[in-house]
Amino acid sequence: MKKNKLIGQIFAIAIIMTLLVAGLLLGGSGATASGPDFNQQSDMTKGTPPPRYWAVIAGVSNYLYIGDLNYCDDDAQDIYNRLIGKGWQATNIRLLKDSQATKATIQSDINWIAANASSQDICLFFFSGHGGYWYDLLPYDEADGYDEYICPADSLTSSWANDIRDDELDAWMSPISAKKVVILDTCNSGGFVKSAKGLEKTELDIPPTALVDGFVKDINKTGFVVLMACNDTESSWDVGALQNGLFTYYLDQALSGSADVNGNGVSAEEAFAYAAPLTQYYSQAFLGKVQNPQLWDGISGEVILTPNTLNVSSTTGGSVTEPGEGVFTYNPGTVVDLLAVADLGYEFVNWSGDVGMVANINAADTTITLNGDYTITAHFTETQPSVAFSSATYSVA
């Protein structure tokens, strides 16, 4: 389906080399609470519960009531596929495309994450689709006098009732105790007037340059990392040659591993650092447009989006109780406890598989250091019954 993507990949390599030589600086007026630190080590230590990864991924190309877009549903599907390929569990992801991505469903799925995620977890909200803005509603907190919106599938032509206001998204996501990553591939990711070589949805004859604060203003707080496809006076573009939104196309490339500069998995910050200049270059060189992605980083250190996976199983005769059996995700460099427990009549033999980083393959209680994706198996064998002989004195009458 993505038959033209090879062209974009070739462009990406050429552009990166150009940027390395030219030292191209990012444009726009993006804010960052604390710059990304790609050298910070994982805060996961031996015995720490592994983070779980949760996501609501929504993309709307075919709207129920307003003008359609081209590749926003593809954006959502591609990001979903990428994360599944990197160890995220399908049971922890809600993928919403086109008519599935209504306001009520998005809110319900964010609430589902809030009810299940723990503080050590990573939670993602991704949205690709229309955006807009309208007069500020209570609380009156917008410097430019306008609230910004993202437009779900049931967005209306003459009302913003079915759209998601910046304050609403903040209210829905703030109760999530986990680290929160928000990725918005919409026009005016601050001010939101979706164009994307399609239709604009706005009920005001106000140029986006009049907007002085944006969507991110309501979620630019500690605990959030927000990646936006453009600044609050620009459009975000769908590109037929790439069959994606421009920013999402390069974001997907970043998550493939291309953005990992320090070998510990791709972080949200690294993904942005990779995708932003490529988006800028392509939009100017091939579309004749200006698109400057923006970043807000309210979390200290990196937020790893492509964790290492550990697949644990056992043979007949026992089980693995730490960390358990199944597929687990960890930040690279994490030291994980392993404990194999034999059933009655069996004994532990050894660990097999990707055991190069197992401290002692012959010990039932040991550790493994995650520097990649590993699969290991605990082996058990039946114990041999012992026979005790005792001497006896016999007499013959």
WONORQUI-V738672 format. One record per backbone hydrogen bond with DSSP energy under -1.0 kcal/mol. NH is the residue of the N-H (numbers start at 0). CO is the residue of the C=O. If there is no record, write none. Layout:
NH_CO / NH_CO
//
This chain:
4_1 / 8_4 / 9_5 / 10_6 / 11_7 / 12_8 / 13_9 / 14_10 / 15_11 / 16_12 / 17_13 / 18_14 / 19_15 / 20_16 / 21_17 / 22_18 / 33_296 / 39_36 / 47_44 / 53_121 / 54_91 / 55_123 / 56_93 / 57_125 / 58_95 / 59_127 / 63_152 / 68_60 / 74_70 / 75_71 / 76_72 / 77_73 / 78_74 / 79_75 / 80_76 / 81_77 / 82_78 / 83_79 / 84_80 / 86_83 / 87_82 / 91_88 / 92_89 / 93_54 / 95_56 / 97_58 / 99_96 / 100_97 / 101_99 / 105_101 / 106_102 / 107_103 / 108_104 / 109_105 / 110_106 / 111_107 / 112_108 / 113_109 / 114_110 / 115_112 / 116_112 / 120_117 / 121_51 / 122_178 / 123_53 / 124_180 / 125_55 / 126_182 / 127_57 / 128_184 / 131_148 / 133_146 / 135_144 / 140_138 / 144_141 / 146_133 / 148_131 / 149_163 / 150_129 / 152_100 / 154_151 / 162_159 / 163_149 / 165_147 / 168_164 / 169_165 / 170_166 / 171_167 / 172_168 / 173_169 / 175_172 / 178_120 / 179_222 / 180_122 / 181_224 / 182_124 / 183_226 / 184_126 / 187_233 / 191_187 / 193_130 / 197_194 / 205_203 / 209_206 / 210_207 / 214_189 / 216_213 / 217_214 / 218_215 / 220_218 / 222_297 / 223_220 / 224_179 / 225_295 / 226_181 / 227_293 / 228_183 / 233_230 / 238_243 / 242_238 / 243_238 / 245_236 / 248_244 / 249_245 / 250_246 / 251_247 / 252_248 / 253_249 / 254_250 / 256_253 / 257_252 / 258_253 / 259_256 / 267_302 / 270_266 / 271_267 / 272_268 / 273_269 / 274_270 / 275_271 / 278_274 / 279_275 / 280_276 / 281_277 / 282_278 / 283_279 / 284_280 / 285_281 / 288_282 / 293_227 / 295_225 / 297_223 / 304_265 / 305_265 / 307_329 / 309_327 / 310_373 / 311_325 / 312_375 / 314_377 / 318_340 / 320_338 / 321_338 / 325_311 / 327_309 / 329_307 / 332_369 / 333_330 / 335_367 / 337_365 / 338_321 / 339_363 / 340_318 / 342_316 / 345_342 / 346_380 / 348_378 / 350_360 / 351_376 / 353_374 / 354_352 / 357_354 / 358_366 / 362_359 / 365_337 / 367_335 / 368_356 / 369_333 / 373_308 / 375_310 / 376_351 / 377_312 / 378_349 / 380_346 / 382_344
//
